[in-house]
Each structure stands twice: as structure tokens, then as C-alpha cells.
């Protein structure tokens, strides 16, 4: 059985319970558990896709200037418009660590 000490553990636990009691669970309870699992998915941070669409003037170096939510695909300016959660869908975002 999954440990429930974070969103991932809670999601795994609910998923196990949903499978275990699938045949005896009321349809309303199944729907509620599905919604809870979907909400927990948003709390499990994911790395955004960071893309570039051009080159720095006078160089052959790509400028990475856009990030895309891994859940809904919405695009935002990078690095100026970064968030801990996607403004459109609420997906938790895990940013790459900057080298010091």
C-alpha cells in the first residue's frame, strides 16, 4: 500500500482503492475519486517544455524564450513570466536548477 505523505502518495493510494473497490463502489464515489486523483495530479510538479524560436543576434546560439505547461500546453514568456503553478490549469511547475 502506498504511503500518504505527499500528493504522489495520496494519488497512488486513491488509485489503489479505486481499483480494489471498483465493483462495489457507487458511481458517484467513483466519479469523486477520479476528480480527486485528477486534482492530485496537478499538485505533482512537472518540468515545463522550454523552447526557442530564434537565435541571439550575430551568433548561432538559440534563445530559449518560451515555456509550455506540460499539462495543458499553454505558452508563456521565459524567463520573465515564470510561475510555480500554470496560470491556466494550475499544474505545479518544477523549474530546472540554475548553475551558480
N, C-alpha and C positions, 0 to 999 in steps of 0.2 A: 504494500500500500504506500502511496506517495506521502511524503512529509509535507505538511502545510505550514511553511514558514515564509512563503513569498507567493507572488501571483502565479508563477510557474507550478509550484507545488499544489496550490489550490485548483488550478486548471486540470492538472493530472488527476487529482482526487475526484473532482466532479465528473471528469470523463470516465474514470473507472466506475463510479457509482451509476452513471447513466447507462453504461453497458451492462453492469451487473443486474440492475433492476428494470431493464428495458421492457420486458414482457409484462411486468406487473405495475408499472408506473402509469399514472393518469396522463393523458395527452397534455393537459395544462402544465403538469410538473415537468414533462419532457421539454416543452417549449421554454419554460422558465429556466431550466438548467442549460439549454442551448444558448439562451440570451446571456446567462451568467458566464458561460465559457467564452462567448464572443467578447464580452466586456473585459474579462481577464486577459484575453489575447492582446488587447490594446495596451495593457499595463506592462507587458513583457517587451522590454526595449529591443528595437531592431535598428540596424545601421541603415542610414539613407543611401540612396544611389547618388553619387556626386559626379556631375558631368561637366564637360566643357564644350563650347561650340566655336571656339576661335583660338587664335594664337596671340601671345604677347607681341606688341609692335616690335618689329625688327628681329624677332627670334623665331625659333621653331618649337618653342615651349607652349604647350596647351594651357589655357587659362581655365581652371575649373571654377565655374561661376554659378552653377545651379545645383540644387539638391532636390531629390524627388522622394516623397514619402513611400516607404516600402509597402504600406498597406493600401493607400488609395491612389498613389501616383501623382498627387498634386505637386506642383513645382514652386520653388522659392529661390530667392537670390542667396548665393553662398559667397562669402561667409557673413554678409550683412544681415540676413533675415533668418537666423537660426533660432530654433525653439527646442525646449525639452520635450514638447508634445506637438504633433502635427496640428496646426490651426483648423484644418478641415475635418479630420476624423478622430483626433485625439490619440493616435498611436504614439506610444513612448518612443523617443528617438535616442539612440546611442551614438554619440559623436566619436569620431576617431581621435585618439590622443595626439596632441601636438608634440613634436620633438622640441625639447628645451635647449 
